[in-house]
């Protein structure tokens, strides 16, 4: 009986592994095709029937993409907006999440519900009011205005997610630190922050991806070519004369590379953080 159960368990694991590999291949194929198009010669890009492996490789598309006039200035804008959004949202969101998770105050439940409601508001419906408000403040066509706008949408998610992580940290650890002489802020800095590291990494990944890939807000708020981000820069490969698929795929690869490298470096902490954040909501 146990042998039959063991064989059934092995078949189940093999089936699960096979389905997992097929699903992974399906999800990875668009990335493979993007990289393949970026590396193959222009003469093979629109070959019919399509070739799933190039006869030769070339870096011509990458060179042409990096030599466009606004590439490096757009990289600078993307880095400033992405890092600015992540750093400010973590600084404010961590303290706000700690307050919501640890302190009892009037309107606490209403505040948490407001955070959830903000996440339900469609971005497209707020573009015109945001533009008019930033125009009155003189922040249109400004990286600062874009960062402030992103924070409006990133902070509620940051507070909500980090609140779950903080609630998963036993409050007794902070109380023990305060008994040993730490202040409330000292206990937060020495006890909570180190344990909160996986949550901070997971939150920063989400914020960075959202800020890095955002298109609509940047397109509306930034009009100068040298201030636009890489997501807008990619559109320059599509002109009235046609689409430069090789250059566009090379540009898409360059755009995705920084976030991909960062995610690969911190993927273990992301997995640990998501598991830890699910302990207590």
N, C-alpha and C positions, 0 to 999 in steps of 0.2 A: 504493500500500500504506500509506504513511504517512498519506494523507488518510483512508482507512478507519479506521485506528487512532485518528486524531484525533476523527472523528465518534463512534466507539464510546466514547471517553473522555468526550466531552461528554455523550452520553446517560447514561453511568454516573454522572457528576456530577449531572446533572439528576434522575435517579432517587434518588440518595442525598440530595440537597437536599430533594426532595419528601417522602421518607420521614422525614427529620429534622424537617421542618415539621409533618407529621402527628403524629409522636411528641410534639413539643413542645406542640402544641395539645391532645393527649390528656392530657398531664401537667398543663397549665395550667388545664384546664377546672374541676377541683374548686376551685381558688383563685378563678377567675372567678365560679363559682356562690356561693361563700362571700361574696365582696364584693358580688355582686348582691343576695343575700338581705339583707345588712346595710344596703343602701342603698334597697331598695324599700319601699313602704308595707306595713303589716301585711295589708291587704286583698288584696295581690297575691302574698303569699308562698306560699299554698297554692292558688293559682288552677289550675284544670284546664280545658284543657291548660296545662302550664307555659309561661310567657312568658320568652323568652331575652333580653329587653331591657325594662326597666321603663318604664311610661308617665310616671312622675315619680320623682324622687329625694328622699330625706329623710335627715336626720341624727338622727332621733328615737331610733333604736335605739342609736346611739353615745352619745347624751346620757343615755339611761336606764341604759346599762351603766356609764358613768363616774360616775353618781350613786348607785350601789349603796353601802351603808355600808362594805363592806370592800375596795373596789376599790383605793384608793391604798395601804392597808396591805399588801395582797397584792402590789401592784407592788413595794413596798419589799422584801418578803420574797424575791420572785423575783430582784430585782437583787442583793441581798446574797448569796443562795445561788449564783447564777450567777457573779458576779464573784469571790466567795470561792473557789469550786471551781476556776475557771480560773487565777487568780493563784497559788494554793498549788500546784496540780498542775504548773504550768509551772516554778515555782521549784524544787520538789523533783525533778520529772521531768527537767528539763534537766540538772541536775548528775548524777543517777543515769544518764541515758542517755550522758552524756560518759564517765563512769567505765566503763560496760559496753563502750562502743565503743573506748576508747583504752587501757585498762589490762588487763593479764592477771593474774588472781587465781584462787585455788582456788575451785571451785564456780561459775565464770562461766557455763559451759554449763548447769548445773543451774538457775542463777538465770534465764537466758533462757527455759528450758523452763517454769519455774514461772510466768513472766509469761504465756506462752501458755495454760497450763492454767487460770489464774485467769479468762481471758476466756471459757472454755468453761463455767464454772459458771453455772447458771440463777439469775437474780435471785430468782425466786419461791421457790426452795428455801432462801434465806438470810434471808427477811424476819423470821421468828420468832426465830432466833438473834440477829440484829442488834437487834431490839427488846428482847430480854431483856438483852443486853449493855449497850445504852445506858440501859436502865432501872436497872441496877445502878450505872452511872456517873452517874445523875441527868441524862442528856442527852436524855431524851424530851421532846417538845414544846419543842424548842430548835433554833434555826437552826444553832448550832454542831454539834449532833449530826447534822443533815442534811448539812452540809458535810463532816464527817469521814466519814460513810457514803459520800457520793459519791466522795470521794478514794480510798476503797478500790477502787472500780471504775474510776475515771478514770486513776489513776497507772500501772497496768500498761500500758494502751494508750498513754499519753503516753510512757513510757519506751521501749516497743517502736517507736513511730513515729519519735520523735526519734533513736533509735539509728541507724535507717536514713539519716536526713538527715546525721548527724555522720559516719558512715562514708563518705558521698559527698564529704566535704570532705577534700582532700589533707592528710595529716599533715605534709607538708613545709612547708606554710604556717606551722604552729605552730612547727616547729623553726627556721625562718628568723627568726620573731619572737623566739624565746628566744635565738638567736645574737646578735640585735641588743640584747639586754639585758632582755627581758621575762621575768617569772616565768611559771610554768606557768599560774597563774590570770590573769595579765596577757595571755598569749597567747590564753587562752580568751575573755576579755572583749573584746579588741581585734580578734581574727581570727575566732574560731568564731562568736560571737554574731551579728555582722553578717551572715555568710553563712548563719546558721541562721534568719534572720528569716522566710523563707517557710514553713519547717517549724513555727515557733512559731505563725504565723497559722493554718495549716491545723489544727494541734492544738487551738488555742484555739477555733476554730469548732466542732469536734466536741464538745469539752467543754462549751461554752456551750449548744449545742443539746440535748445529753443532760441537763444540769442544768436547763435552762429548761423542757423538756417532760416531765420525769419526773413520773409520777402516783402509782404504787403506793407507793413509799417515803414520799413526802410525806404521802399519805393515812393511812398507818399511824403515822408518827412524830410528826406535828403534829396536835394536837387543838384548839388555839385557832383560832377563825375569823380573827383578825387576824394570825396568823403563817403561815397557809397561803399557797400560791403561786397564781399565775393559773390553772394547770392545774386546781386544785381549785375555784377560784372559778367556772370555767365551768359546773360541775355545778349551781350555784345557779339556773341558768335552766331546769332540769328539775325540776318539782315534781309533787305528786300531782294537781294540777289540769291538768297538761299541760306542754308544752315551749314556751318562748318562743323560737321559731326566729330571729326578728329580733334579739333581744338576744343570743342565743348566738352567732350569726354575727358580730355586731358585736364581741362580746367575743373571739371567736377571731381576728378581724382585728387587734384591739388587742394581743392576746397575741403574734401572729406578727410584728408590725411591727418591734419592736426588733431581733430576730435577722435579719430580712430586710434591714433598713437596714445593719446591721453587715456582713452577707455581701456586699452590693452594694459597700460601700466597699473591701473587701479581696479581692474575687473574683480580681483579677489575681494577687495574691500567692499565693492558694490554688492556682490553676492551676500557677504556677511551682513552688510548694512540692511539689505532688503529683508533678510531673515530676522534680524534683530528688531526692525521696525514693525514686524508683524506680531510681536509678542503681545503688545498691548496697545490698543488704538485709542 
